[in-house]
């Protein structure tokens, strides 16, 4: 082996050991705030608050987890039962089996709710691509779906629309995320981001932003995000096959400026992209006869952080509709409080 190769191997070895030490340190500093609940072979991290006749479940965007909802789950816990969780491999959850497509993730969510609130209908709140999982859940479990709130949702038809108008996609590729996972294993990513927070612009307390920065450096989390991206084509094909026409109350909250200038190159057709995103969201109205769309000004894609009052009002409106029509089946148990959750 040449001296150059020996030097590279030595540096990688040192980086690997440093990363392992840093990850062990992070695990002690950034401990999970909820509980780990088994869903059949792996455990999901769950934050649950409150109690009530209806359980509201928060489903995060692609590559995101419960922390990205800010204070909404806690605030809602003063009104009814609230559950925010991390999908397999993301946040503090253990990796789940492939494929990580919407159908698989909907089944895992159903297993989770069977442990937390058996037999209770749920109001599902999904951000971005979390809408895919909610649609799969509502299709598979219509009698357990009390209502939907889609927060700046990603429509499965937007990719075709962007291609027709020759607009490049604005999402990261699985290869790029896999590369960062490799760099993270040897401490290179941590070294590159030591003085730069990728979450500085998020409207979250400093500690929560630091938590996101630390967990995003973990190769496990990056692999979890990659696996969801790899399964995206499978998810989109599934959504095109299913027939959806619900009778549940539904809100579609759409940001009119989902993509901001700091997220794309200077020559990116930003106004056109945002216009298409807004127009495409109208198609979600076909999912339920009781759907209503709200266009939200003054917010980017992180609508739940930029305008949490809008999301909260939509949840309360749907909650009122569900309660008015008698959502709780007679004799069913109420959703558990946090202290009653299984797991540890």
C-alpha positions in Angstrom: 0.0 0.0 0.0 1.4 3.4 -1.0 2.1 6.1 1.6 -0.8 8.2 0.2 -3.3 5.3 0.6 -1.9 4.7 4.1 -2.4 8.3 5.0 -6.0 8.3 3.6 -6.8 5.1 5.5 -5.4 6.6 8.7 -7.4 9.8 8.3 -10.6 7.8 7.7 -9.9 5.6 10.7 -9.4 8.7 12.9 -12.5 10.3 11.5 -14.5 7.1 12.1 -13.5 7.0 15.7 -14.1 10.7 16.2 -17.6 10.4 14.7 -18.4 7.4 16.9 -17.3 9.3 20.0 -19.3 12.4 18.9 -22.4 10.4 18.2 -22.2 8.7 21.7 -21.8 12.2 23.2 -24.8 13.5 21.3 -27.0 10.5 22.4 -26.4 11.6 26.0 -27.1 15.3 25.3 -30.0 15.0 22.9 -32.1 12.3 24.6 -35.5 11.5 23.2 -38.3 13.5 24.9 -41.0 10.8 24.4 -41.2 7.0 24.6 -40.3 4.2 22.2 -43.2 2.0 21.2 -42.8 -1.4 19.5 -44.7 -1.7 16.2 -43.6 -5.2 15.3 -39.9 -5.6 15.0 -38.8 -2.0 15.6 -39.6 0.8 17.9 -41.0 4.3 17.0 -40.4 7.4 19.1 -43.7 8.9 20.2 -44.6 12.2 22.0 -48.2 12.1 23.3 -50.1 14.6 25.3 -53.6 15.1 26.6 -56.7 13.0 26.4 -60.0 13.3 24.7 -62.6 11.7 22.5 -60.5 12.3 19.4 -56.8 11.6 18.8 -54.9 14.0 16.5 -51.8 12.5 14.8 -49.0 14.6 13.4 -47.1 13.2 10.3 -43.9 15.0 9.3 -42.5 15.9 5.9 -40.0 13.8 4.1 -36.8 13.4 6.1 -38.4 15.2 9.1 -39.8 14.1 12.4 -41.8 15.2 15.5 -39.4 18.0 16.4 -40.3 19.8 13.1 -43.9 20.4 14.4 -42.7 22.9 17.0 -45.1 23.4 19.9 -48.3 22.5 18.0 -48.6 18.9 19.4 -48.1 20.2 23.0 -50.5 23.1 22.6 -53.1 20.8 21.1 -52.7 18.4 24.0 -54.6 21.0 26.2 -57.7 20.4 23.9 -57.6 16.7 23.0 -55.3 13.7 22.7 -52.2 14.6 20.6 -49.6 12.2 19.1 -46.5 13.3 17.2 -44.0 10.5 16.2 -40.9 9.8 14.2 -41.1 7.4 11.3 -38.7 4.5 11.3 -35.0 5.5 11.0 -35.8 9.2 11.5 -35.5 11.3 14.7 -35.1 8.9 17.6 -36.9 5.9 16.0 -35.3 2.6 15.1 -35.0 1.7 11.4 -37.9 -0.1 9.8 -38.0 -2.7 7.1 -38.0 -1.8 3.4 -39.6 -0.5 1.3 -40.2 2.8 3.1 -43.1 3.7 0.8 -46.4 5.3 1.8 -48.2 2.0 2.0 -45.6 0.5 4.4 -45.5 3.7 6.5 -49.3 3.8 6.7 -49.4 0.2 8.1 -46.8 1.1 10.7 -48.8 4.2 11.7 -51.8 1.9 12.1 -49.9 -0.5 14.3 -48.7 2.4 16.4 -52.3 3.8 16.9 -53.5 0.3 17.7 -51.1 0.4 20.7 -51.9 4.0 21.7 -55.6 4.5 21.0 -57.2 1.2 19.9 -60.4 1.5 17.9 -60.4 5.3 18.0 -60.8 7.3 14.8 -58.0 9.8 14.2 -57.6 13.2 12.7 -54.4 13.1 10.7 -52.3 16.2 10.1 -49.6 15.8 7.5 -46.9 18.2 6.3 -45.5 18.1 2.7 -45.0 14.5 1.6 -46.6 13.4 4.9 -49.8 13.9 2.8 -48.8 10.7 0.9 -48.9 8.6 4.0 -52.2 10.1 5.2 -53.8 9.4 1.9 -52.6 5.8 2.0 -53.9 5.5 5.6 -57.3 7.0 4.8 -57.6 4.5 1.8 -56.6 1.5 3.8 -58.4 2.4 7.1 -61.4 4.6 6.1 -63.4 3.8 9.2 -60.6 4.8 11.5 -60.0 8.2 9.7 -62.0 11.0 11.2 -60.5 13.8 9.2 -57.4 15.1 7.3 -55.4 18.4 7.5 -52.8 18.7 4.8 -50.2 21.3 5.5 -48.6 22.7 2.3 -48.9 19.2 0.9 -46.8 17.7 -2.0 -49.2 16.5 -4.7 -48.3 13.4 -6.6 -49.0 15.0 -10.0 -46.7 18.0 -9.5 -43.6 16.2 -10.9 -45.3 15.7 -14.3 -46.5 19.3 -14.3 -43.0 20.6 -13.6 -41.5 18.4 -16.4 -44.1 19.7 -18.9 -43.1 23.3 -18.1 -39.4 22.4 -18.0 -38.9 23.3 -14.4 -36.1 21.3 -12.6 -37.0 19.4 -9.4 -36.1 21.2 -6.2 -35.6 18.1 -4.1 -32.3 16.4 -3.1 -31.4 13.1 -4.9 -31.1 9.8 -3.0 -27.5 9.6 -4.2 -26.7 13.0 -2.6 -28.2 12.0 0.7 -26.4 8.6 0.5 -23.1 10.4 -0.1 -23.7 12.6 2.9 -24.4 9.5 5.0 -21.1 8.1 3.9 -19.3 11.4 4.8 -21.1 11.3 8.1 -19.8 7.9 9.0 -16.2 9.2 8.9 -16.9 12.5 10.6 -16.4 14.5 7.4 -20.0 15.9 7.4 -19.7 16.9 11.1 -16.5 18.7 10.3 -18.1 20.5 7.3 -21.1 21.6 9.4 -19.3 22.5 12.6 -19.9 26.2 12.2 -23.1 26.1 10.1 -26.6 25.2 11.2 -28.8 23.8 8.4 -31.8 24.7 10.5 -30.9 28.3 11.5 -33.9 29.7 9.5 -36.5 27.5 11.2 -38.8 29.3 13.6 -37.9 27.0 16.6 -36.2 27.6 19.9 -32.4 27.4 19.8 -32.3 24.0 21.6 -34.7 22.4 19.2 -32.6 23.7 16.2 -29.5 22.3 17.9 -31.3 19.0 18.3 -32.1 18.8 14.6 -28.5 19.7 13.7 -27.2 16.9 15.9 -29.6 14.2 14.7 -29.2 15.1 11.1 -25.5 14.3 11.4 -26.4 10.7 12.4 -25.9 8.3 9.4 -28.9 6.3 10.7 -31.2 9.3 10.1 -29.7 10.0 6.7 -30.2 6.4 5.7 -33.8 6.7 6.9 -34.3 9.8 4.7 -32.6 8.1 1.7 -34.8 5.0 2.0 -37.9 7.1 1.9 -36.6 9.0 -1.2 -35.7 5.7 -2.9 -39.3 4.4 -2.3 -40.9 7.7 -3.7 -41.5 6.2 -7.1 -43.3 3.3 -5.5 -45.4 5.7 -3.4 -46.4 7.8 -6.4 -47.4 4.8 -8.4 -49.5 3.5 -5.4 -51.3 6.9 -5.1 -52.1 6.9 -8.8 -53.8 3.5 -8.5 -56.0 4.1 -5.5 -59.5 5.6 -5.8 -60.2 8.3 -3.2 -63.5 9.9 -2.5 -64.0 10.4 1.2 -66.8 11.9 3.3 -64.6 13.1 6.2 -63.9 16.8 6.9 -60.6 18.0 5.4 -58.5 21.1 5.1 -55.8 21.9 2.6 -53.5 24.6 3.8 -51.3 25.9 0.9 -48.5 28.4 1.1 -48.4 30.8 -1.8 -44.6 31.0 -1.5 -43.6 27.4 -0.6 -40.1 27.9 -2.2 -38.0 30.8 -0.9 -35.1 32.4 -2.7 -32.5 31.1 -0.2 -33.5 27.5 -1.1 -32.7 27.6 -4.8 -30.0 29.0 -7.2 -30.5 32.6 -8.4 -31.6 31.5 -11.9 -34.3 29.1 -10.6 -37.8 30.0 -11.9 -39.1 30.6 -8.4 -42.3 32.4 -9.2 -43.4 29.8 -11.7 -42.6 27.0 -9.3 -44.7 28.6 -6.6 -47.5 29.2 -8.9 -47.6 25.6 -10.1 -47.4 24.4 -6.5 -50.4 26.5 -5.5 -52.4 25.5 -8.6 -51.7 21.8 -8.1 -52.9 21.9 -4.5 -56.5 22.5 -5.8 -56.5 18.8 -6.9 -56.6 17.7 -3.3 -60.2 19.0 -3.1 -61.2 15.8 -5.0 -60.2 13.6 -2.0 -63.3 14.5 0.0 -66.6 16.0 -0.5 -66.1 18.0 2.6 -62.7 19.4 1.7 -61.8 23.1 1.9 -58.6 24.8 0.7 -57.0 27.8 2.4 -54.2 29.8 0.7 -51.8 31.1 3.3 -49.8 34.3 2.6 -46.6 35.2 4.4 -45.3 31.7 4.9 -42.8 29.3 3.2 -43.1 25.6 3.1 -42.6 25.3 6.9 -46.1 26.6 7.4 -46.5 24.8 10.7 -43.7 26.9 12.1 -44.2 30.2 10.3 -48.0 30.3 10.8 -48.8 27.8 13.5 -52.1 29.6 14.4 -53.4 28.8 10.9 -52.7 25.1 11.3 -54.1 25.1 14.9 -57.3 26.8 13.7 -57.7 24.2 10.9 -57.3 21.4 13.4 -59.9 22.9 15.8 -62.3 23.4 12.9 -62.1 19.8 11.8 -62.2 18.6 15.4 -65.5 20.5 15.9 -66.9 18.9 12.8 -65.9 15.5 13.9 -67.3 15.9 17.4 -70.5 17.4 15.9 -71.1 14.2 13.9 -70.3 12.0 16.9 -66.8 10.6 16.1 -66.4 8.6 19.2 -67.9 5.1 18.9 -70.0 4.1 21.9 -68.0 2.2 24.6 -64.5 3.0 23.1 -61.7 4.0 25.5 -60.3 7.5 25.3 -56.8 8.1 24.0 -54.2 7.5 26.7 -52.2 10.2 28.4 -48.4 10.2 28.0 -47.9 8.3 31.2 -50.1 5.5 30.0 -48.2 4.8 26.8 -46.6 1.4 26.4 -42.8 1.3 25.7 -40.1 3.1 27.5 
